[in-house]
């Protein structure tokens, strides 16, 4: 049955390159809109569909979905500005608003990590300013909240969106260009069966978990977020000298040398015991000091790697790794010697983690935190850490060109290294885990590669089995983060049926997800595919394994926004 067209003065969108729809109003769409408006040569008609009641927040930063104690792992100095930087925005806020965030106006700093909800409010405020500026410049910008796009179909040279507003009649609207930026895929209700939470979000749901044994799958920032949410629900983090408790620790305030952060359970909270589990049983390392903006590498450059790609896929991974090893040896010969001269992809993957695996995870975390703090105080950069950080973006270029066997080697041996390196966490996050451990409320276990998770028993929660033992938890949270999704999970079925979007595996690509080109457009014989940009993380994560984070949202948005503006300008100029 044909859905009704837009009513009540909402004209059916004319199909043309200047008629643009954005599905999702999170960070990726915000950066896309910013780039689009900055480059627009003439008036544009832009409609932004957002399923939530408020546009501009983004799931990782939305209040309610995130506890105020959860810290973002990006500081203002790294955050691509939306009109103004985060610290500039904070400096403009009223003292009472900053007090609500537990932020000292005199302590605002570009390298400080603030709560996720603070970034959410910043993004929302800047999104609203961006929309207002665009309208003032003559663009027609329509923001439709509480509106879920239920399907998309190619119709001639345009795209027809089926839209279901919350509490209103469904309708259809046609556009000439489309950006799909629906973000993370998490269930609205994370407790998918009694005691088993398929994700840590919304964090408000975790308040149902009573003090007692809790299992968390994962040890990354997502898992830390879950542990912190439980800890602040059943107790408080306090700065104490010896046994004397002080005031609750605000935000990311570091302890003085003669003080330590402690977790103090509230009445009935002492029974809380969290067990975090991952394959290696390692905590993430503390954020390390490095120059920002980033300094380019001298040997392992995009141009050099592009030359390796053009030489063919045979041996591409090993040739690329060899060039990376040259760069590592140039900047830090001592560390390169530890890895071994002319080592292999497999050897590097093993030796990178070897010392940490041999140490107690909490002892290592304390030593690493001490080192990171000292380096921030002295402005010292550890060369090998910085080289790996810069190299992961260059390495990402080869991923779409790897054959299936080398893609598997990359995923198993190199990707964990790069992820570990760039996914360092705020110092306060490490402090909190150490405080929970000192209080006897946190254990970390390595479960290896063959662990099995049973979520379907009659008992609540879940059972993790490894090394011949079973560990049952009456409450269990899966906090392993977003995984790549195959095309079968794509929410817009008609585009699949029409062959406009295709499963990467079905056409022989070596990764999971939807196959896209270098411009984030679906690879298809259907010409209308050139009018679509797919920026939804779960479906492109297989091809772009390092795209998570606000800097990636900015990079994608900048590239796609410029393309949209150029295409609209060409269409307008055409006779």
Secondary structure, DSSP 4 states (H G I P E B T S, - for coil): -PPPB--TT-PPPP-STTEEEEE--SHHHHHHHHHHHHH-SS--EEEEE-SSSSSS--GGG-BTTB-TTPBPS--TTTSPPSSS-HHHHHHTS-HHHHHHTT--GGG--TT---BHHHHHHHHHHHHHHHHHHHHHTT-EEEEE-SEEEEEEEEETTEEEEEEEETTS--EEEEESEEEE-------SS-EEETTEESSS-SGGGGGGSPSSEEEEE--SHHHHHHHHHHHHHHEEEEEEETTEEEEEPPTTPPPPTT-EEEEEE-TT-TT-EEEEEESS--PPPBP----SSPPPPSSS-HHHHHHHHHT-STTHHHHHHHHHHHHHHHH-HHHHHHH-TT--HHHHHHHHHHHHHHS-HHHHHHHHHHHHHHHHHHT---HHHHHHHHHHHHHGGGGGG--HHHHHHIIIIIHHHHHHHHT-B-HHHHHHHHHHHHTT-EEEEE--SS-EEE--SSSSSEEEEETTEEEEESEEEE--------GGG-S-HHHHHTTSS-BTGGGT-SSSSB-B-TTSPBP-SSGGGGGEEE--HHHHTTTSTT--SHHHHHHHHHHHHHHHHHHHHHHHH--
